[in-house]
């Protein structure tokens, strides 16, 4: 057994659910108050040593601010460029209470506080302000989640570093609650059909407007599911679902190759197992889709 921390839907779902809703609030502030960047990369949260943070957001005049899901202090931490700082504990008791207090904190500092109040990509979502159901926040669950992200980040960084073409940062999508890195062939993709639950079709179509392969980690969040790693390519080439992929299997429900987090954690060399999964799934898709791999890839070392 490795030293990667345990994550379980049974013991961690309540806390991961609270973090999912908190992450959505932070991301929605970026949607409302920052110019749109291709594929929505500007709204994704950025992993750091303490948790997940927004990119700086303009606040008028010469001020900017960031918001961090600080999983060391177990709070949403506000940093403003005028040197002010405040934190909001994550154990607010309910989503509605956290939502109300976040807006009040931003208003106190005269910062943009309006954003869409309905969660995305969550079935039967209740508006933040009306979600008064009691929710527990467990510090140990949150800390293990932070440690898991820290353990897997070097593998994601290595996967991303092996690409010379257009590629995303390694970032965290608050809508679906997953860490991912995406690489692109450079070709346009056919029009995406849309229909992603809780996501406007115009957003899905822009996100998948170019041929893309993604590697990621889904923690479940508001969905009570066991965490897993995934890999997919869009558009999906013929023969992809039956391709040989190291350690993983194709999941018809999700439409992607998956590898349970618990299997990686149980390995004697989790990093090697995970990079073999990501690399073999990418190579299978890129070869079948006839990507120009010689032009797109590089050795992940300094020149």
C-alpha positions as CSV (number, residue, x, y, z in Angstrom):
1,X,0.0,0.0,0.0
2,X,1.3,3.4,-0.9
3,X,1.2,6.6,1.2
4,X,-1.5,8.1,-0.9
5,X,-4.4,9.0,1.4
6,X,-7.7,7.1,1.5
7,X,-10.7,8.7,-0.2
8,X,-14.1,7.1,0.1
9,X,-17.6,8.1,-0.8
10,X,-18.8,6.5,2.4
11,X,-16.7,8.6,4.7
12,X,-16.0,11.7,2.7
13,X,-19.0,12.5,0.6
14,X,-20.5,15.1,2.9
15,X,-17.4,17.2,3.0
16,X,-16.6,16.8,-0.7
17,X,-20.1,17.9,-1.4
18,X,-19.7,21.0,0.6
19,X,-16.4,21.7,-1.1
20,X,-18.1,21.2,-4.5
21,X,-20.7,23.9,-3.8
22,X,-18.1,26.3,-2.3
23,X,-15.9,25.8,-5.4
24,X,-18.9,26.5,-7.7
25,X,-19.5,29.8,-5.9
26,X,-15.9,30.9,-6.4
27,X,-15.9,29.9,-10.0
28,X,-19.2,31.6,-10.8
29,X,-17.7,34.9,-9.5
30,X,-15.1,34.5,-12.2
31,X,-17.8,33.8,-14.8
32,X,-19.6,37.0,-13.9
33,X,-16.7,39.3,-13.5
34,X,-13.8,38.3,-15.8
35,X,-13.5,38.3,-19.6
36,X,-14.1,35.0,-21.3
37,X,-11.0,33.0,-22.3
38,X,-11.1,30.1,-24.8
39,X,-12.6,26.9,-23.3
40,X,-13.4,28.7,-20.1
41,X,-9.8,28.3,-18.7
42,X,-10.1,31.6,-16.8
43,X,-12.8,30.3,-14.5
44,X,-11.1,27.0,-13.5
45,X,-9.6,26.9,-10.0
46,X,-5.8,26.6,-9.7
47,X,-4.3,24.0,-7.5
48,X,-1.7,25.2,-4.9
49,X,0.0,24.0,-1.8
50,X,-3.0,24.9,0.4
51,X,-5.9,23.9,-1.9
52,X,-7.6,25.6,-4.8
53,X,-7.6,29.2,-5.8
54,X,-9.2,31.5,-8.4
55,X,-7.1,33.6,-10.7
56,X,-7.0,37.3,-9.8
57,X,-10.2,39.2,-10.5
58,X,-10.4,42.9,-11.2
59,X,-12.3,44.9,-8.5
60,X,-12.3,48.4,-10.0
61,X,-9.7,51.0,-9.8
62,X,-6.3,49.4,-9.2
63,X,-7.6,46.6,-7.0
64,X,-7.7,42.8,-7.7
65,X,-8.7,39.9,-5.4
66,X,-8.4,36.2,-5.2
67,X,-10.4,33.6,-3.3
68,X,-8.9,30.3,-2.1
69,X,-10.5,27.1,-0.8
70,X,-7.8,26.8,1.8
71,X,-7.8,23.2,3.0
72,X,-5.1,23.9,5.6
73,X,-7.1,26.6,7.3
74,X,-10.4,25.0,6.3
75,X,-11.8,28.3,5.1
76,X,-12.5,30.4,2.0
77,X,-9.6,33.0,2.2
78,X,-10.0,36.3,0.6
79,X,-6.8,38.2,-0.5
80,X,-7.1,41.8,-1.9
81,X,-4.3,43.7,-3.6
82,X,-4.8,46.6,-1.1
83,X,-3.3,44.2,1.5
84,X,-6.7,43.4,3.2
85,X,-7.5,39.8,4.0
86,X,-10.4,37.9,5.5
87,X,-11.4,34.2,5.9
88,X,-14.7,32.5,6.0
89,X,-14.8,29.1,7.7
90,X,-16.1,26.2,5.6
91,X,-18.0,24.6,8.4
92,X,-20.9,27.1,7.9
93,X,-23.5,24.3,8.5
94,X,-25.3,24.7,5.2
95,X,-24.7,25.8,1.6
96,X,-27.1,28.7,2.1
97,X,-25.2,30.0,5.1
98,X,-21.9,29.8,3.3
99,X,-23.4,31.6,0.3
100,X,-24.8,34.4,2.4
101,X,-21.6,34.9,4.3
102,X,-19.5,34.8,1.1
103,X,-21.5,37.6,-0.4
104,X,-21.4,39.6,2.9
105,X,-17.6,39.2,3.0
106,X,-17.2,40.5,-0.5
107,X,-19.6,43.4,0.0
108,X,-17.7,44.4,3.2
109,X,-14.6,44.9,1.0
110,X,-16.5,46.6,-1.8
111,X,-15.7,43.7,-4.2
112,X,-17.9,42.2,-6.9
113,X,-20.4,39.8,-5.2
114,X,-23.1,39.1,-7.8
115,X,-23.1,35.7,-9.6
116,X,-25.4,33.1,-10.9
117,X,-27.1,31.4,-7.8
118,X,-27.9,28.0,-9.3
119,X,-25.3,25.2,-9.2
120,X,-24.1,23.8,-12.6
121,X,-23.7,20.1,-13.6
122,X,-25.5,18.8,-10.5
123,X,-28.8,16.9,-11.0
124,X,-31.9,18.6,-9.5
125,X,-29.8,21.5,-8.2
126,X,-31.2,23.7,-5.5
127,X,-30.2,27.4,-5.6
128,X,-27.4,28.1,-3.2
129,X,-29.5,30.6,-1.2
130,X,-32.3,28.0,-0.6
131,X,-30.1,25.0,0.2
132,X,-30.6,25.0,3.9
133,X,-30.1,21.3,4.5
134,X,-27.6,20.6,7.3
135,X,-24.2,19.7,6.0
136,X,-21.2,18.5,8.0
137,X,-17.7,19.6,7.2
138,X,-15.0,17.2,8.4
139,X,-11.4,18.6,8.5
140,X,-9.9,15.2,8.1
141,X,-11.8,14.4,4.9
142,X,-10.8,17.8,3.5
143,X,-7.1,17.3,4.5
144,X,-7.0,13.9,2.8
145,X,-8.5,15.4,-0.3
146,X,-5.8,18.1,-0.3
147,X,-3.1,15.4,0.2
148,X,-4.5,13.3,-2.6
149,X,-4.3,16.3,-5.0
150,X,-0.8,17.0,-3.9
151,X,0.2,13.4,-4.5
152,X,-1.2,13.2,-8.1
153,X,-0.2,16.7,-9.3
154,X,3.3,15.7,-10.3
155,X,1.8,13.0,-12.6
156,X,-0.5,15.5,-14.2
157,X,2.4,17.9,-14.6
158,X,4.5,15.2,-16.3
159,X,1.6,14.3,-18.7
160,X,1.1,18.0,-19.6
161,X,4.8,18.6,-20.0
162,X,5.1,16.0,-22.7
163,X,3.1,18.1,-25.2
164,X,4.4,20.9,-27.4
165,X,1.1,21.8,-29.0
166,X,-1.8,23.7,-27.6
167,X,-2.5,22.4,-24.0
168,X,-4.4,23.6,-21.0
169,X,-2.8,24.2,-17.6
170,X,-3.4,21.5,-15.0
171,X,-6.5,23.0,-13.4
172,X,-9.7,22.2,-11.4
173,X,-13.1,22.4,-12.9
174,X,-15.6,23.4,-10.2
175,X,-18.7,22.5,-12.3
176,X,-18.0,18.8,-12.4
177,X,-15.4,18.9,-9.5
178,X,-12.5,17.4,-11.3
179,X,-8.8,18.0,-11.8
180,X,-7.7,17.8,-15.5
181,X,-5.2,18.6,-18.2
182,X,-6.2,18.8,-21.9
183,X,-4.2,18.6,-25.1
184,X,-5.3,19.5,-28.6
185,X,-4.5,18.2,-32.1
186,X,-4.8,21.7,-33.6
187,X,-7.8,20.7,-35.8
188,X,-11.4,21.9,-35.4
189,X,-13.9,19.4,-34.0
190,X,-17.4,18.7,-35.3
191,X,-20.2,20.6,-33.6
192,X,-20.7,19.2,-30.1
193,X,-24.3,17.9,-29.7
194,X,-24.7,19.6,-26.3
195,X,-27.0,18.1,-23.8
196,X,-24.5,18.1,-20.9
197,X,-26.6,18.1,-17.7
198,X,-26.5,21.6,-16.0
199,X,-24.3,23.1,-18.7
200,X,-25.5,25.5,-21.4
201,X,-25.0,24.0,-24.9
202,X,-23.1,27.2,-26.0
203,X,-20.5,26.5,-23.3
204,X,-20.2,22.8,-24.1
205,X,-19.8,23.6,-27.8
206,X,-17.1,26.2,-27.2
207,X,-15.3,23.9,-24.8
208,X,-15.3,21.1,-27.4
209,X,-14.8,23.2,-30.5
210,X,-11.3,21.7,-31.2
211,X,-10.1,18.1,-31.2
212,X,-9.1,17.4,-27.6
213,X,-7.8,14.6,-25.3
214,X,-8.1,15.0,-21.6
215,X,-6.7,13.2,-18.5
216,X,-8.4,13.8,-15.2
217,X,-9.4,12.9,-11.7
218,X,-13.0,13.0,-10.5
219,X,-13.6,13.2,-6.8
220,X,-17.4,12.8,-6.9
221,X,-18.2,16.0,-4.9
222,X,-22.0,16.4,-4.7
223,X,-22.4,13.0,-6.3
224,X,-21.8,10.1,-3.9
225,X,-19.4,8.1,-6.1
226,X,-16.1,6.5,-5.6
227,X,-13.3,8.7,-7.0
228,X,-11.6,7.7,-10.2
229,X,-9.1,8.8,-12.8
230,X,-10.3,9.2,-16.4
231,X,-9.1,9.7,-20.0
232,X,-11.1,10.5,-23.1
233,X,-10.7,12.0,-26.6
234,X,-13.2,14.1,-28.6
235,X,-14.3,13.4,-31.2
236,X,-14.1,9.7,-30.4
237,X,-12.4,7.7,-33.2
238,X,-13.5,4.3,-34.4
239,X,-12.1,1.5,-32.4
240,X,-11.3,3.6,-29.4
241,X,-13.5,1.8,-26.9
242,X,-11.8,-1.5,-27.5
243,X,-8.2,-0.1,-27.4
244,X,-5.7,-1.6,-25.0
245,X,-5.2,0.8,-22.2
246,X,-2.8,0.1,-19.3
247,X,-4.7,-0.6,-16.0
248,X,-8.0,1.1,-17.1
249,X,-11.3,0.0,-18.7
250,X,-13.8,1.8,-20.8
251,X,-16.9,2.8,-19.0
252,X,-20.0,3.0,-21.2
253,X,-21.8,5.2,-18.7
254,X,-19.2,8.0,-18.6
255,X,-18.0,7.4,-22.2
256,X,-14.3,7.4,-21.1
257,X,-11.5,5.1,-19.8
258,X,-11.5,5.0,-16.0
259,X,-9.1,3.8,-13.3
260,X,-10.4,3.8,-9.7
261,X,-8.5,5.9,-7.2
262,X,-8.4,3.0,-4.8
263,X,-6.5,0.9,-7.3
264,X,-3.9,3.5,-7.8
265,X,-3.5,4.0,-4.0
266,X,-3.1,0.3,-3.5
267,X,-0.3,0.1,-6.0
268,X,3.3,-0.1,-4.8
269,X,4.1,2.7,-7.4
270,X,1.0,4.9,-7.8
271,X,2.7,7.5,-9.9
272,X,4.0,5.0,-12.4
273,X,0.6,3.3,-12.6
274,X,-1.2,6.5,-13.2
275,X,1.2,7.9,-15.9
276,X,1.0,4.6,-17.7
277,X,-2.8,4.8,-17.7
278,X,-2.8,8.5,-18.9
279,X,-0.1,7.9,-21.6
280,X,-1.5,4.7,-23.0
281,X,-5.1,6.1,-23.2
282,X,-3.8,9.3,-24.9
283,X,-1.6,7.3,-27.3
284,X,-4.5,5.0,-28.3
285,X,-6.8,7.9,-29.0
286,X,-4.2,10.0,-30.8
287,X,-3.1,7.1,-33.0
288,X,-6.7,6.1,-34.0
289,X,-7.6,9.8,-34.6
290,X,-4.4,10.2,-36.7
291,X,-3.0,13.1,-34.8
292,X,0.4,14.4,-35.9
293,X,2.1,13.1,-32.8
294,X,5.7,13.9,-34.0
295,X,4.8,17.6,-34.3
296,X,2.7,17.7,-31.1
297,X,4.8,15.9,-28.5
298,X,8.1,16.7,-26.8
299,X,10.4,15.2,-24.2
300,X,9.4,16.7,-20.8
301,X,12.8,18.1,-20.0
302,X,14.5,21.5,-20.4
303,X,16.1,22.1,-23.8
